[in-house]
Amino acid sequence: MDRYPLVNPVDRNHPADTPTKPSGPTFGKPGVKYTYSSKTTDIDGDQIYYRWDWGDGSFSDWLGPYPSGGEVTASYSWSNGKYKIKVKAKDAMDAMSAWSEPLLVIIEDEPPAIKIIKPEKALYLFNFKIRDFLINRKPLIIGKINITVDSSDDDSGVMKVEFYIDNDLRASDTDEPYYFIWKEKRLFRHRHIIKVVAYDNAGNIASDKILVRKFF
């Protein structure tokens, strides 16, 4: 006599593991599609479906099926804003995982702020400012000078600043303070255009330029 009969079969199916945190661009521009990837495994070896939460109230359909352990991708575009995207999985038996750890994505199209703060309209002798010009005159530089730039971006941050002399790229800087030591000697040409270009992490660009006179 069996005092504990098996009334219902034992369900031995297990849900898929929690998918990995999405990987892909963390900065971008509005209206541009960006692609993200994730993956998970199913201990039973079942095929897996994925659903993406795009952080703006929109969700993908259940995408798949994909083999267990394989990387999957999905693409999406946003308007300006900050979004936390995540993904979950379910197996062929509809057993669902938890949501993945979210990835923060910042979308913006505002160019960075940039301004040349040195040289000013003044006389410089070997990088030292001797005196300001009281009238609207161009900076006068004798010898080397540190071209210094103030640049910032509140949304995605400044990626780099490029320094041009007469449209010739001379240097780039990725860390504050942004500067370039200009110390070349030109005997016959004394008027030059200093141009600086800032790039933020979303791909937006801004520039500033000044006309200077330089000797030695």
N, C-alpha and C positions, 0 to 999 in steps of 0.2 A: 504494500500500500504506500503510495506517495502522498505524504501529508502536505507537501508544498508543490503542487503541480504548476508547471509553466503555463500561465494563461495566455500571455501575449509574447511574441518574439522579442528578443532584446535588440534594441536599436543600437548598433555599434558604429553608426556614422558620426564623424567629428567635423565641426566647422573648420574652415580654413584659418590659418594663423592670421593675426592682424597684419595688413599690408605695411610695407616700409613707407617711411615718410616720403611724400612726393619729391622728386628731384627735377630741377629745371630752372629757368630764369626767375630771379627774384625781383627784377626791375623791368619795366617795359613801358611802351607807349599805348595810348588808347586806340582801340580798333584793330590792333595787330594780334594775330593768333600766335600763341606760344604753346609749346609742346612740353608735357610733363610725363614722367615715368614712375612706375612703382612695380612691386612684385610681391608674391606671397607663395606659400606652399600649403598643400593639403595632405595631412598625414595618411589619409586613405587613398591618395593618388587620384582623387576626382578632378575633373576639369573645373575651372574657376571662372566666375563672372565678376566684373568690377563695376562699381558705381562711384562717380566723382561728384563731390560737393565743391562747387566753384566759389563759394564764399559770398556770393551776391544774391542768394536765394534760388539759384539755379542748380539743377542736378542733371547729370547725364542719365541716359537709360542704362540698364544693365548690359555692359559690353562683354562680349565673349561668345562662346567659351574659349578659354586659353588653357594650355597645359600647366600643371602644377609646377611652380618654380620659375616659369618664364617671365621675362620683363614685358610689361605692357605700357602703351603710351596713349595719351589723349590730348587734344588741343582745344584751346579756348581763347577768347578775347574779352576784354573788359573796357569800361569807361574809367575816367580818373578816379582813383581811390586806393584803399588798402584792403586786401582780401586774404583770408586764411583758407587755403584749399586743403582738402583731405580726401581719402578714398577708403572704401570698404569692399569686402569680397563676400561672395557666397559660393558654395559648391553646387554640384549638379542636383543635390538633394535639398537645396534651398536652405542649408544651414549657414548662417551669416556670421562673419567676423565682427570685431569691434572696428570703429573708425581708426584710421591711422593718426599719427601725430601730424598736426597741421603745418603747412609751409606758408609763410607770409609773403605775399606778392604785392609790390607797390607799383601802381600804374600812374604815370604823370607825364605831362607835356610842357611843363613850365621850364624855360631855360634857366641855367644857373646865373647867379649874379657874379659879375667880374669887373674889376677896375684896376688899372695900373696906379699904384700908390708911390712908386719911385721909378724913374725920376719925376719930380714935380717941376713946376715952372720956376727953375732956380739954376744957379751955377754950382756945378759939382766938380771937385778936384780929387781924383783918385778915390771915388766912392763917398767922399765927405761933402755935405752940402755947405757951401761957403756963404751964400746969401740968397734970399728969395728975390724974384723979380717983381717990382712994383707995377710994371705995365705988362700987357698981354704978350709976352715974348715966349719963344720956344725954349725948352730946357737946353742948357749948354753944358756939355760933358767933356771934361779933360781927363784922359786916362780911363781905367776900368771903372765899371759901376755894376752894382747888383740891381738888376731889374726885378722889382718886387711887385707881386700881385695879390690883391685881396679877392678871394672867390669863395662862394658858399652856395649850398643848395639844401633847403630845409626838408625836401621830400626824399630824394634818393641819394643825395650826397655827391660831392665832386669826385669824379674818377681820375682826371688828370688835367693839367694846364700845359699848353704848348706855347713856346716862345719863338717868334719869327723876327728876323731882321731883314727888311726890304723883301718880304715874302719868301725868305729862305728859312726853313725850319732849322733852328739851332739846338733846341733842347725841349724836354718835357719833364714835368715834375708831378709826382703823385701824392706828395705829402706837404702839409702846411709847415712852415710858411713857404709859399710858392715863389721861387726866385731863380734867376739865371745870371751868372757872372759874365758880363760882356766886356772883353778886354782886348779885342783885336785892334790892330793899327791900320788905318787907311790914310794914305798921304794926300790923295787928290779928291776924295769925296767926303764931304762933311755933313751932308743932310741925309737923314735916315728915318725910316718908318719902323717903329717898334709896334708889333702886333702880338696880342696874346689871345689864345682861344681856350675856353673851358668846356669840358665835356662832363655831363653828369652820368650817373650809372644807368639811367633810362635811355641814354642816347641823345639827349637834348644838348644843343650847342649855343654858346654865346661868345662874343669877342669884344675887345677894346683895343684902341690903337692911338698912338701919339706920334707927332713929328718932332725930331730932336736934331740938334747939331752936336757932333762929336769930333774931338781932335785927339789923336794919339790913342 
